[in-house]
Amino acid sequence: MQKPSLGRVVLALVEPTTNGGADIAPAVVVRVGAAHDDGSHTVNVKADLDSSTSPKWMTGVRLCPDEETARAYDGAAAFWPPRAR
């Protein structure tokens, strides 16, 4: 799994009602926290929502390797975007 660092873009799971109906929003890593035994990390992110509200600051977010793992996590989660081909 990739290691997070400041400024990296990830995809955060958010409440659709705050994001123009979409449950995924791009987010920038603003702090890197603890690494976990499964290779994931805890990060803080600033999510850019598709709405007239200000960005959403999210703390204690589990950064997962993929969307499926993020959706299975019981809590705030984000995942790496798929690689461009």
N, CA, C and O atoms as CSV, one atom per row, in Angstrom:
chain,resi,resn,atom,element,x,y,z
A,1,MET,N,N,0.839,-1.181,0.000
A,1,MET,CA,C,0.000,0.000,0.000
A,1,MET,C,C,0.884,1.244,0.000
A,1,MET,O,O,1.977,1.238,0.566
A,2,GLN,N,N,0.412,2.293,-0.627
A,2,GLN,CA,C,1.133,3.561,-0.649
A,2,GLN,C,C,1.190,4.152,0.753
A,2,GLN,O,O,0.315,3.898,1.581
A,3,LYS,N,N,2.224,4.940,1.009
A,3,LYS,CA,C,2.320,5.635,2.286
A,3,LYS,C,C,1.825,7.059,2.102
A,3,LYS,O,O,2.203,7.729,1.141
A,4,PRO,N,N,0.982,7.527,3.015
A,4,PRO,CA,C,0.469,8.892,2.900
A,4,PRO,C,C,1.541,9.921,3.237
A,4,PRO,O,O,2.456,9.660,4.018
A,5,SER,N,N,1.406,11.086,2.635
A,5,SER,CA,C,2.267,12.224,2.959
A,5,SER,C,C,1.449,13.492,2.751
A,5,SER,O,O,0.421,13.475,2.073
A,6,LEU,N,N,1.912,14.584,3.337
A,6,LEU,CA,C,1.184,15.844,3.245
A,6,LEU,C,C,0.979,16.256,1.792
A,6,LEU,O,O,1.887,16.157,0.967
A,7,GLY,N,N,-0.231,16.720,1.497
A,7,GLY,CA,C,-0.542,17.212,0.164
A,7,GLY,C,C,-1.033,16.175,-0.818
A,7,GLY,O,O,-1.470,16.531,-1.913
A,8,ARG,N,N,-0.977,14.893,-0.462
A,8,ARG,CA,C,-1.460,13.851,-1.376
A,8,ARG,C,C,-2.983,13.903,-1.470
A,8,ARG,O,O,-3.663,14.206,-0.490
A,9,VAL,N,N,-3.502,13.608,-2.635
A,9,VAL,CA,C,-4.950,13.593,-2.855
A,9,VAL,C,C,-5.460,12.170,-2.677
A,9,VAL,O,O,-4.915,11.218,-3.236
A,10,VAL,N,N,-6.522,12.049,-1.884
A,10,VAL,CA,C,-7.203,10.777,-1.678
A,10,VAL,C,C,-8.692,11.008,-1.934
A,10,VAL,O,O,-9.120,12.140,-2.162
A,11,LEU,N,N,-9.466,9.945,-1.896
A,11,LEU,CA,C,-10.917,10.053,-2.057
A,11,LEU,C,C,-11.572,9.699,-0.725
A,11,LEU,O,O,-11.377,8.600,-0.206
A,12,ALA,N,N,-12.348,10.629,-0.172
A,12,ALA,CA,C,-12.979,10.437,1.133
A,12,ALA,C,C,-14.448,10.082,0.972
A,12,ALA,O,O,-15.130,10.601,0.088
A,13,LEU,N,N,-14.925,9.204,1.826
A,13,LEU,CA,C,-16.345,8.887,1.873
A,13,LEU,C,C,-17.033,9.968,2.704
A,13,LEU,O,O,-16.657,10.215,3.850
A,14,VAL,N,N,-18.043,10.608,2.115
A,14,VAL,CA,C,-18.737,11.717,2.780
A,14,VAL,C,C,-20.245,11.511,2.688
A,14,VAL,O,O,-20.729,10.644,1.960
A,15,GLU,N,N,-20.965,12.319,3.433
A,15,GLU,CA,C,-22.432,12.280,3.407
A,15,GLU,C,C,-22.921,12.871,2.078
A,15,GLU,O,O,-22.607,14.023,1.776
A,16,PRO,N,N,-23.680,12.115,1.281
A,16,PRO,CA,C,-24.132,12.601,-0.026
A,16,PRO,C,C,-24.920,13.910,0.032
A,16,PRO,O,O,-24.846,14.717,-0.895
A,17,THR,N,N,-25.669,14.127,1.108
A,17,THR,CA,C,-26.478,15.347,1.185
A,17,THR,C,C,-25.622,16.608,1.293
A,17,THR,O,O,-26.106,17.708,1.028
A,18,THR,N,N,-24.368,16.456,1.676
A,18,THR,CA,C,-23.468,17.611,1.767
A,18,THR,C,C,-22.575,17.741,0.542
A,18,THR,O,O,-21.756,18.656,0.461
A,19,ASN,N,N,-22.732,16.820,-0.418
A,19,ASN,CA,C,-21.821,16.759,-1.549
A,19,ASN,C,C,-22.550,16.599,-2.875
A,19,ASN,O,O,-22.116,15.821,-3.725
A,20,GLY,N,N,-23.632,17.308,-3.065
A,20,GLY,CA,C,-24.353,17.263,-4.334
A,20,GLY,C,C,-24.847,15.888,-4.716
A,20,GLY,O,O,-25.013,15.597,-5.901
A,21,GLY,N,N,-25.090,15.025,-3.724
A,21,GLY,CA,C,-25.603,13.687,-3.983
A,21,GLY,C,C,-24.547,12.603,-4.115
A,21,GLY,O,O,-24.892,11.421,-4.117
A,22,ALA,N,N,-23.284,12.958,-4.224
A,22,ALA,CA,C,-22.210,11.966,-4.354
A,22,ALA,C,C,-21.648,11.620,-2.978
A,22,ALA,O,O,-21.532,12.491,-2.116
A,23,ASP,N,N,-21.300,10.348,-2.772
A,23,ASP,CA,C,-20.772,9.950,-1.469
A,23,ASP,C,C,-19.246,9.873,-1.438
A,23,ASP,O,O,-18.672,9.393,-0.460
A,24,ILE,N,N,-18.589,10.338,-2.493
A,24,ILE,CA,C,-17.124,10.371,-2.558
A,24,ILE,C,C,-16.695,11.779,-2.946
A,24,ILE,O,O,-17.265,12.382,-3.855
A,25,ALA,N,N,-15.684,12.299,-2.250
A,25,ALA,CA,C,-15.159,13.627,-2.554
A,25,ALA,C,C,-13.631,13.592,-2.523
A,25,ALA,O,O,-13.049,12.870,-1.715
A,26,PRO,N,N,-12.976,14.362,-3.394
A,26,PRO,CA,C,-11.519,14.444,-3.313
A,26,PRO,C,C,-11.128,15.151,-2.026
A,26,PRO,O,O,-11.816,16.063,-1.569
A,27,ALA,N,N,-10.016,14.718,-1.449
A,27,ALA,CA,C,-9.546,15.301,-0.192
A,27,ALA,C,C,-8.027,15.352,-0.194
A,27,ALA,O,O,-7.364,14.498,-0.783
A,28,VAL,N,N,-7.490,16.356,0.467
A,28,VAL,CA,C,-6.035,16.531,0.577
A,28,VAL,C,C,-5.606,16.121,1.983
A,28,VAL,O,O,-6.225,16.526,2.967
A,29,VAL,N,N,-4.551,15.319,2.075
A,29,VAL,CA,C,-4.006,14.909,3.368
A,29,VAL,C,C,-3.323,16.122,4.007
A,29,VAL,O,O,-2.424,16.718,3.414
A,30,VAL,N,N,-3.757,16.483,5.221
A,30,VAL,CA,C,-3.176,17.627,5.931
A,30,VAL,C,C,-2.382,17.202,7.157
A,30,VAL,O,O,-1.645,18.008,7.724
A,31,ARG,N,N,-2.522,15.953,7.571
A,31,ARG,CA,C,-1.728,15.416,8.675
A,31,ARG,C,C,-1.724,13.904,8.572
A,31,ARG,O,O,-2.748,13.284,8.288
A,32,VAL,N,N,-0.559,13.318,8.806
A,32,VAL,CA,C,-0.414,11.867,8.790
A,32,VAL,C,C,-0.272,11.394,10.231
A,32,VAL,O,O,0.569,11.884,10.985
A,33,GLY,N,N,-1.107,10.437,10.592
A,33,GLY,CA,C,-1.089,9.911,11.959
A,33,GLY,C,C,-0.468,8.524,12.004
A,33,GLY,O,O,0.494,8.231,11.293
A,34,ALA,N,N,-1.027,7.692,12.838
A,34,ALA,CA,C,-0.487,6.373,13.123
A,34,ALA,C,C,-0.622,5.402,11.958
A,34,ALA,O,O,-1.570,5.460,11.174
A,35,ALA,N,N,0.353,4.511,11.873
A,35,ALA,CA,C,0.285,3.377,10.949
A,35,ALA,C,C,-0.342,2.214,11.716
A,35,ALA,O,O,-0.130,2.076,12.920
A,36,HIS,N,N,-1.113,1.380,11.018
A,36,HIS,CA,C,-1.772,0.240,11.646
A,36,HIS,C,C,-1.157,-1.054,11.140
A,36,HIS,O,O,-0.489,-1.071,10.106
A,37,ASP,N,N,-1.384,-2.137,11.873
A,37,ASP,CA,C,-0.792,-3.432,11.534
A,37,ASP,C,C,-1.176,-3.925,10.149
A,37,ASP,O,O,-0.412,-4.660,9.524
A,38,ASP,N,N,-2.351,-3.532,9.655
A,38,ASP,CA,C,-2.802,-3.992,8.336
A,38,ASP,C,C,-2.227,-3.157,7.188
A,38,ASP,O,O,-2.566,-3.387,6.027
A,39,GLY,N,N,-1.350,-2.180,7.508
A,39,GLY,CA,C,-0.738,-1.349,6.471
A,39,GLY,C,C,-1.466,-0.049,6.214
A,39,GLY,O,O,-0.967,0.803,5.479
A,40,SER,N,N,-2.647,0.122,6.810
A,40,SER,CA,C,-3.381,1.372,6.639
A,40,SER,C,C,-2.829,2.427,7.596
A,40,SER,O,O,-2.045,2.118,8.494
A,41,HIS,N,N,-3.246,3.665,7.393
A,41,HIS,CA,C,-2.821,4.781,8.248
A,41,HIS,C,C,-4.035,5.578,8.684
A,41,HIS,O,O,-5.099,5.504,8.070
A,42,THR,N,N,-3.861,6.342,9.754
A,42,THR,CA,C,-4.854,7.333,10.147
A,42,THR,C,C,-4.356,8.688,9.657
A,42,THR,O,O,-3.193,9.037,9.857
A,43,VAL,N,N,-5.245,9.453,9.010
A,43,VAL,CA,C,-4.876,10.762,8.472
A,43,VAL,C,C,-5.968,11.774,8.794
A,43,VAL,O,O,-7.096,11.407,9.125
A,44,ASN,N,N,-5.622,13.037,8.693
A,44,ASN,CA,C,-6.601,14.123,8.690
A,44,ASN,C,C,-6.631,14.662,7.273
A,44,ASN,O,O,-5.592,14.775,6.623
A,45,VAL,N,N,-7.825,14.996,6.792
A,45,VAL,CA,C,-7.964,15.476,5.418
A,45,VAL,C,C,-8.888,16.689,5.350
A,45,VAL,O,O,-9.688,16.934,6.253
A,46,LYS,N,N,-8.761,17.433,4.270
A,46,LYS,CA,C,-9.688,18.511,3.937
A,46,LYS,C,C,-10.383,18.093,2.648
A,46,LYS,O,O,-9.767,18.067,1.583
A,47,ALA,N,N,-11.670,17.767,2.749
A,47,ALA,CA,C,-12.431,17.289,1.599
A,47,ALA,C,C,-13.065,18.475,0.874
A,47,ALA,O,O,-13.629,19.367,1.507
A,48,ASP,N,N,-12.970,18.479,-0.444
A,48,ASP,CA,C,-13.593,19.514,-1.273
A,48,ASP,C,C,-14.949,19.016,-1.741
A,48,ASP,O,O,-15.044,18.166,-2.627
A,49,LEU,N,N,-15.997,19.557,-1.132
A,49,LEU,CA,C,-17.355,19.119,-1.425
A,49,LEU,C,C,-17.928,19.838,-2.631
A,49,LEU,O,O,-17.569,20.983,-2.909
A,50,ASP,N,N,-18.824,19.161,-3.353
A,50,ASP,CA,C,-19.510,19.734,-4.510
A,50,ASP,C,C,-20.778,20.419,-4.032
A,50,ASP,O,O,-21.891,19.966,-4.302
A,51,SER,N,N,-20.589,21.513,-3.322
A,51,SER,CA,C,-21.724,22.274,-2.806
A,51,SER,C,C,-21.240,23.675,-2.473
A,51,SER,O,O,-20.057,23.985,-2.613
A,52,SER,N,N,-22.148,24.504,-2.038
A,52,SER,CA,C,-21.783,25.880,-1.709
A,52,SER,C,C,-21.206,26.004,-0.309
A,52,SER,O,O,-20.850,27.102,0.120
A,53,THR,N,N,-21.111,24.890,0.406
A,53,THR,CA,C,-20.542,24.933,1.753
A,53,THR,C,C,-19.025,24.971,1.678
A,53,THR,O,O,-18.438,24.702,0.630
A,54,SER,N,N,-18.403,25.304,2.782
A,54,SER,CA,C,-16.942,25.323,2.828
A,54,SER,C,C,-16.405,23.891,2.857
A,54,SER,O,O,-17.169,22.950,3.073
A,55,PRO,N,N,-15.095,23.718,2.640
A,55,PRO,CA,C,-14.528,22.365,2.679
A,55,PRO,C,C,-14.809,21.690,4.023
A,55,PRO,O,O,-14.994,22.355,5.042
A,56,LYS,N,N,-14.834,20.393,4.001
A,56,LYS,CA,C,-15.091,19.620,5.219
A,56,LYS,C,C,-13.758,19.111,5.770
A,56,LYS,O,O,-13.016,18.408,5.085
A,57,TRP,N,N,-13.473,19.474,7.001
A,57,TRP,CA,C,-12.271,18.987,7.683
A,57,TRP,C,C,-12.628,17.688,8.375
A,57,TRP,O,O,-13.592,17.632,9.139
A,58,MET,N,N,-11.861,16.643,8.114
A,58,MET,CA,C,-12.131,15.327,8.687
A,58,MET,C,C,-10.885,14.852,9.422
A,58,MET,O,O,-9.786,14.873,8.868
A,59,THR,N,N,-11.057,14.421,10.676
A,59,THR,CA,C,-9.936,13.947,11.473
A,59,THR,C,C,-10.108,12.471,11.798
A,59,THR,O,O,-11.224,11.953,11.803
A,60,GLY,N,N,-9.010,11.807,12.065
A,60,GLY,CA,C,-9.060,10.399,12.431
A,60,GLY,C,C,-9.610,9.514,11.337
A,60,GLY,O,O,-10.337,8.559,11.612
A,61,VAL,N,N,-9.270,9.823,10.093
A,61,VAL,CA,C,-9.779,9.084,8.937
A,61,VAL,C,C,-8.864,7.893,8.653
A,61,VAL,O,O,-7.644,8.041,8.588
A,62,ARG,N,N,-9.463,6.715,8.486
A,62,ARG,CA,C,-8.670,5.534,8.144
A,62,ARG,C,C,-8.430,5.552,6.634
A,62,ARG,O,O,-9.380,5.526,5.852
A,63,LEU,N,N,-7.176,5.595,6.230
A,63,LEU,CA,C,-6.814,5.587,4.814
A,63,LEU,C,C,-6.612,4.145,4.373
A,63,LEU,O,O,-5.652,3.488,4.774
A,64,CYS,N,N,-7.527,3.666,3.545
A,64,CYS,CA,C,-7.557,2.269,3.090
A,64,CYS,C,C,-6.950,2.153,1.694
A,64,CYS,O,O,-6.852,3.148,0.975
A,65,PRO,N,N,-6.543,0.947,1.309
A,65,PRO,CA,C,-5.910,0.780,-0.003
A,65,PRO,C,C,-6.870,0.895,-1.180
A,65,PRO,O,O,-6.443,1.195,-2.295
A,66,ASP,N,N,-8.179,0.656,-0.948
A,66,ASP,CA,C,-9.133,0.696,-2.053
A,66,ASP,C,C,-10.531,1.030,-1.540
A,66,ASP,O,O,-10.778,1.037,-0.334
A,67,GLU,N,N,-11.436,1.305,-2.473
A,67,GLU,CA,C,-12.794,1.714,-2.118
A,67,GLU,C,C,-13.540,0.626,-1.359
A,67,GLU,O,O,-14.249,0.926,-0.398
A,68,GLU,N,N,-13.399,-0.611,-1.763
A,68,GLU,CA,C,-14.118,-1.708,-1.107
A,68,GLU,C,C,-13.746,-1.799,0.378
A,68,GLU,O,O,-14.618,-1.959,1.232
A,69,THR,N,N,-12.467,-1.699,0.674
A,69,THR,CA,C,-12.010,-1.761,2.063
A,69,THR,C,C,-12.501,-0.546,2.845
A,69,THR,O,O,-12.884,-0.671,4.008
A,70,ALA,N,N,-12.493,0.626,2.214
A,70,ALA,CA,C,-12.955,1.844,2.882
A,70,ALA,C,C,-14.441,1.735,3.225
A,70,ALA,O,O,-14.854,2.121,4.318
A,71,ARG,N,N,-15.237,1.216,2.308
A,71,ARG,CA,C,-16.678,1.093,2.556
A,71,ARG,C,C,-16.982,0.063,3.646
A,71,ARG,O,O,-17.997,0.173,4.332
A,72,ALA,N,N,-16.119,-0.927,3.809
A,72,ALA,CA,C,-16.326,-1.955,4.834
A,72,ALA,C,C,-15.896,-1.465,6.218
A,72,ALA,O,O,-16.296,-2.044,7.228
A,73,TYR,N,N,-15.094,-0.414,6.277
A,73,TYR,CA,C,-14.612,0.107,7.555
A,73,TYR,C,C,-15.743,0.823,8.287
A,73,TYR,O,O,-16.497,1.578,7.673
A,74,ASP,N,N,-15.863,0.595,9.576
A,74,ASP,CA,C,-16.925,1.203,10.386
A,74,ASP,C,C,-16.408,2.494,11.010
A,74,ASP,O,O,-15.997,2.514,12.170
A,75,GLY,N,N,-16.433,3.563,10.232
A,75,GLY,CA,C,-15.955,4.857,10.690
A,75,GLY,C,C,-15.567,5.712,9.499
A,75,GLY,O,O,-15.785,5.329,8.350
A,76,ALA,N,N,-14.987,6.879,9.783
A,76,ALA,CA,C,-14.553,7.763,8.693
A,76,ALA,C,C,-13.439,7.089,7.907
A,76,ALA,O,O,-12.470,6.593,8.482
A,77,ALA,N,N,-13.587,7.076,6.583
A,77,ALA,CA,C,-12.615,6.365,5.758
A,77,ALA,C,C,-12.354,7.111,4.455
A,77,ALA,O,O,-13.185,7.874,3.964
A,78,ALA,N,N,-11.175,6.860,3.923
A,78,ALA,CA,C,-10.771,7.380,2.620
A,78,ALA,C,C,-9.962,6.288,1.934
A,78,ALA,O,O,-9.564,5.304,2.558
A,79,PHE,N,N,-9.728,6.477,0.644
A,79,PHE,CA,C,-8.964,5.474,-0.095
A,79,PHE,C,C,-8.178,6.153,-1.202
A,79,PHE,O,O,-8.475,7.277,-1.606
A,80,TRP,N,N,-7.170,5.441,-1.680
A,80,TRP,CA,C,-6.357,5.960,-2.782
A,80,TRP,C,C,-7.159,5.913,-4.068
A,80,TRP,O,O,-7.863,4.934,-4.317
A,81,PRO,N,N,-7.069,6.954,-4.896
A,81,PRO,CA,C,-7.768,6.905,-6.188
A,81,PRO,C,C,-7.129,5.838,-7.076
A,81,PRO,O,O,-5.946,5.532,-6.931
A,82,PRO,N,N,-7.910,5.278,-7.988
A,82,PRO,CA,C,-7.319,4.299,-8.900
A,82,PRO,C,C,-6.243,4.972,-9.754
A,82,PRO,O,O,-6.331,6.162,-10.059
A,83,ARG,N,N,-5.253,4.212,-10.125
A,83,ARG,CA,C,-4.178,4.740,-10.956
A,83,ARG,C,C,-4.688,5.022,-12.378
A,83,ARG,O,O,-5.451,4.236,-12.940
A,84,ALA,N,N,-4.265,6.131,-12.935
A,84,ALA,CA,C,-4.624,6.456,-14.312
A,84,ALA,C,C,-3.894,5.501,-15.248
A,84,ALA,O,O,-2.750,5.124,-14.995
A,85,ARG,N,N,-4.551,5.122,-16.308
A,85,ARG,CA,C,-3.910,4.207,-17.272
A,85,ARG,C,C,-3.740,4.904,-18.596
A,85,ARG,O,O,-3.222,4.312,-19.543
